[in-house]
């Protein structure tokens, strides 16, 4: 009888093991995909691609027990070679090959050269060939950095006493309301894809006090712009026993500061590949919604056309203003008009035309929406009545207020938008692994 006792030890090693150990002059085995072959005659460079990065392997005629002509780019191989220091090679070492074992070969030549530093092709082509183009070094670096953002979100919130939850994405009613929902036939019942985990994360505040989730949300918006996706990853948290919505903004500021340090420490290689300069986050300014409009109007001679919402051009100008005046890439815009915020947003006791809510703009683009929520049962019923809403439609959600809830608030961060701004990309599709928009359902 055979038994499994844990991870099986492999003969092959990785890049980090070589960097951490004393392997110079020793023979090792390593696996990976052939990223590129540069034939120089009697000597050739076979570049191996691994999850950790690229490895330079040196093929020498007569010393390597394999025919170079039999190798194909993108073949999966296991190489055997002697580790040698080489400062010009990636990671400062190379493998001088003695043998190569082919594990699998591509059936066809790649339709695009993913081994180039920059793929000179259109975004549409990159997305259509996404399973292949993601193998490019620069493309891979984007999503390693995105991994770091999510990792920072989790690590920071765990340290602040948050509990990670997983909420349903098939719901009976969208949290935001409106027409931008994907409707489903759920066993002959009406259902929707969740626009937000809002109702559920509020429910869980009554259980764990502080909760978070990193998961997809769905918006059936027909916008075909550089900033919209129909499915994106939302980094959500909700926290109870707050003194005000400023507590939520402070928590997000802490998350951003922690995450930038994490990226600087653990993702330097990817940052260098993409030439990313991380923002300074010692402090983030905040400004009221109505004052932000006035400042932009005064400085840039732009007429205020919509007093109840920010247009994309206004967001961009607000970002420009706070960069020029305060040297900040970020700005919290607070006290959005009540008529443009969901029914659960807490109105400002000093002026109920406005809410205790905010957006965070990063380089002139909204990446976060959040604020304080109504926690009083009578107050939320009154606001629903004012908006012509039927409490029976969301009675399960209202249950939490009927049986007691603490003052609480939270936010949702658009992961792809945050990554887009961090990397200075011009289209949010660049920072979505497999984007879903009004025209794209594949791959």
N, C-alpha and C positions, 0 to 999 in steps of 0.2 A: 504494500500500500504506500503510495506517494502522498506527501503532504506539502502544502505551501506554508512557508514561515515568514514571508516578507519579500521585499524587493530583491530580485535576482541580481547578483553582482555580475557586471559585464567586463569583458576584456578591454573594450574600447574606453577611451578617456575623452574628456572635454577640454576646451580651451582654458577654463579657469583652473582645472587641476594641474595643467602644465605650468601656468603662471604661479600657482601657489606651491608647487613642489620643486624637487631637484631632478629635472628630467634631461638636462642638456647632455648629449652624447648617448642617451638611452633610446632603445627601440620601443616604439609605442604603436598602438592601433587606434584609428580614429575613423568615424563614419560621417557621412554628409553627402550633399549634392554637389556635383561639379558645376560651379558657377561660371567658370571661364577657363579656356585653355589658350596659352600663349606659346606657340611653338617657335623656338629660337634656333632650331637646327639640332645639334647634339644635346642641347638642354632645352627643356620646356618648363613653363610654370603652370601647374594645375591648381587653380584656386578652388578650395573647398568651401562650401557655404553651410554653416551650422546656425542653430538658433542664436548662439552667442556672438556670431560674427564670421568673418572670413579668415581662412587659414591658407597661407602660401605653401604649396608643396612643390618640390623640385624633382622633375623627372630627368634622369640622365640615361642616355642611350648606353645599354650594356650593363647598367647597374640596377635598373628597375625591371623586375620580371613580368613585364606586361608590354604589349605593343601600344604605343601612344595612339596610333591611327585607329585603334579599336575603341577609344574613349569618345563619349558624346557628352556635350553639355547637357545638364539637368539629369544625367544618370545618377542614381543613388549608389554609392560605393563605400567600401571599407578599405582604407589605405593603411599600409604598414611603412614606417619610416623612422629615421633617426632625428631626434630633436636637435636643432642647431640654432644658436643665437643669430639674429639678423635684424638689426635695428630698422632697416628699410621695409621690413615685412610687417603686416598687421600684427599687433600685440608683441612685436619684437622677437619673434622666432619663426622658423620655418621647419617643415618636415622634408628630409631628403629621402625620397621614396625608394623602397626596396621591393614592394609588391602592391598590387591593387586588385581588389576583388569586386566585381560588378554585382550589385544586388538587384538592380532593375534598370531598364533603359527606356527612354521616351520613344513612343511610336512615331512621332513626327518632329520636325524641327520647329522650334518656338516661333510663333507668329510675330513676336516682338522681342527686341534685345533687352531682357531684364537685367543683364549684367552691366549695362551702361550706368555711369554715375547718375545721369539724368536721362529719363526716357523722353525723347523729343516727340511727343505724340499728344493728341487731344485728350481732354478729360473724358470725353465720351468713349474713346477707344480704351483708355485705362480702365474704365468701369465695366465695359463689355467683356474685357479680358481679365477681370479682377482676380480670379483664382491664380492667375499667372503673374500679373503685374505686381501683386503684393510681395512677390519674392525679391523684388528690387530692394537694394540696401536702404535707400532713402525712404521708400514706402514702408518698409518694415520698421524703420526708426520712428515714424509718426505714431504707430500704434503701440510701440513699446513705451513711448512717452505717455500715451493715453492710458496704458496700463498703470503707469506711475501715478497718474491723477486719481484713478479709482482706488489704488492701493493707499494713497495718502488720505483719501476720504474715509476709508474704512479704519485705518490705523488711528487717525486723529479722533474720530468719533468713539471708537472703542475706549480710547484713553479718557474720554470725557463722560463715560458711563452710559453710552447709548447701546441699545440692543438692535441687532440686525433682524429685520423681518422680511417676509416674502408675501406680497399681497396679490390677489387675483387680477388677471388681465381681461377676463371675460366677465362683464358686469351687466347689471340690469339697467343702470343709468350712469351716464358720464358725470364726473364731479364738476366739470366746468359748465355743463349745459351747452346750449347753442346747437347749430346744425353740423358742426365739424366733427362728426362721429362716424365711425365705421360700424354699420348695423349688421347684425348676425341673426340667423335663424337658429336658435338654440333649442332644439327638440320642440319646435313649434311655439317657442316663447320668444318674445322680443329681447334681444341682448345687444350689447355694444362692446367694442374693444376699448379698454380703459384709456381715457385721456390723461389721467393722473391718478396716483394712489392716494389722493387727498383724503377721502372719506375714511379709508382703512388705516392710514397712518394716524389720523386723529383718534380713531377707535383704540389704537394700540398705545396711545399716550395714557389712556385710562388703565392700561395694563402694566406697562414698563416705564412710564414717565418720559423716557427719551428713546426714540426709535429712528432707524434710517433704513434706506433701501437704495440699491443701484439696479435699475431694471428698465425695460422698454416701456414707452408710452406711445399712444397712437393719436394722430390728428388728421382728420380727413379734409385738411385745407387744400384748396386748389391752387395755392401759390406755387409758381415755378420760378423761385428766386434763388439767389446764392446763399440765403440764410435759412431756408425752410426745408424740413424733411417731414415725411408723413409717419415715419417711425424713427424714434431717437431714444437714446439712453438718458434717463433723468436720474440725477443724484438727489434724492429727497431725504430730508430729515424733519422731524417734528419733536418739539421739546416742551415739557410741562413745567408749571410753577415758575413762569417767567415774570419779571417785573414790567416788561414792555417789549415791543418789537425790536428795540435796540439790542436786546439779548441775543436775538436771532442773527442780526447783522454782525455782532461781535463774534459769535460762534463761526460764521462763515469766514470772517477775516482771519480767525485762528486757523481754520482749515487751509485757507490759501497760503498763509505763511508757512505752515508745517509742510504742505505739499511742495512748495517751491524749494525748500531746503532738501526735501527728499529727492526731488529731481536733480538738484545740484550735486548731491552726494552719490546717488545710485544710478543715475541715468546720464552721466556726463558724456559717455561715448555717443549716445543718440543725440544729445543736444549739440555736440560738436559736429556730427555728421550733417545736421540740418542748419547749423549756424544760428541756433536759437539763443537769444539773450533773455534771460528770465527777468520778469519785472521786479522792481523794488516794492516792498509791501510793509514798510514800517507803519504806515497809517493810511487809511482810506477816507477821503472826504465824504460828507453827506450833504445833500441839499434838498429842499422841498421841491416837489413837482412843479408848483406854480412859479417858484422863484427860478428854477432851472430854465423854464421857458422865457422868463423875463431877461435873464442874463444873456441867453443866446440871441434873443431878439435885439437887445441893446448893442451887443458887441459885433454881431455879424449882420445887422440891418435886415433881419428876417422877420416878416410879419407872422404873428401868431394866428394860425388858421384853425386849429382844432384845440379848444381849451380843455378837452377831456382825455386826450391821449397824446403820446409822443409818436411822431412820424419818424421813419428811419433816418431822414435827413437831420431831424432835430437831435436824435440820439447821437449821431455822428458829430454834430456840432457841440453837444454837451461834453462828449468825450474830448474833443479838441480843446474846449474851453478849460477843462480841468487839467489837461496836460500842459497847456500854455501857462496857466495861472498858478498851478500847484505842483506841477511835475508828476502828476499821478495818472497812470493808465486806467485806474479804477475810480468809479464814483457811485455811491449809493444815492439813488433818487427816491425820496420818501413821500408819503402822504398823497398817493394817487387818488383821483376822484372816485367816489363811491359808486357812481353809475357805471364805471368801467371795470370794477372789481367784482368777484363772485359774492354771492349772498352771505357766505360765511366769514367774509372779511370784517374785522372789527372797525366800526366807524370811530373817527376821532371825537371824543367827548366834547372837545372845544369847538368843533365845527363838523357836523355830520355830513357835510358835502364831501369830506375827504376821509380816507381810511388810514389806519395805522399799518401801512404796508409799504413795500419798497421794491424796486428793481435794482440789480447791480449791473452797471454798464462797464464793459471792458473794451477799451479802445473804440468806444462809440457804438458798441453792440450790446444789446440786452442778453445777458447770459443766465440771469437768476431772477425769479419772481418769488416774493415771500411776504411774511407779515404776521401780525397777531390775528388770531381767530376769535370769533364769538364763542364764549364758553357757557353763557347763561341761556337756559332753555327758553324762558319768556322772551328774551331779546332776539333770539334767532327766529322764533315763531313770528314775532312782530315784523322782522325784516322780510321774511318770506311772504307774509301777507301783503306787505307794501309792494312787493314785486309780482304779486299775483300767482305765487307758487302754492301748490297743494302739498301740505305736510305728509299726506298719505303716500305720496310718490317716493319718499325717502324715509319712511318711518323707522327702518333699521338703523340708519345713521343718526336720526334724532334721538334714538334710545339712549345714546351716551350722555346727552345733555339732560335728559329727563332724570337720569339716575346719578348725575353729578360728574362734573369735569373740572379740572384745575385750569387756571389761566394758562394758555399755551399758544405756540406759534411755530412756524417752520418755513421751509422754502423748497424749491426745486431748481436744480442747476442743469442746464443743457450741456451734457458732456461734449458733444461734437462741436458746439459753438465755443465752449471754453478752449478746447484743443485747437480749433481753427484760429482763434485770436492769439493763442500762445505761440503757434507756429507761423503766424502771419500768412496764413493761406487766404485765398480770396473767395473760396467756395466751400460751403460746409460739407459737400459731398467728398471732398478730399480727406476729411477726417472721420468718415463713416466707412467701416469695413465693407459692407454691402448695402449701399444706400437705397432707401425706398422713397421715391418721389412720385409726382403725378404721372410720370411716363415709365418709371423703371420698377419692374417686379422681378427681374432676373439680372445676373445670377444670384 
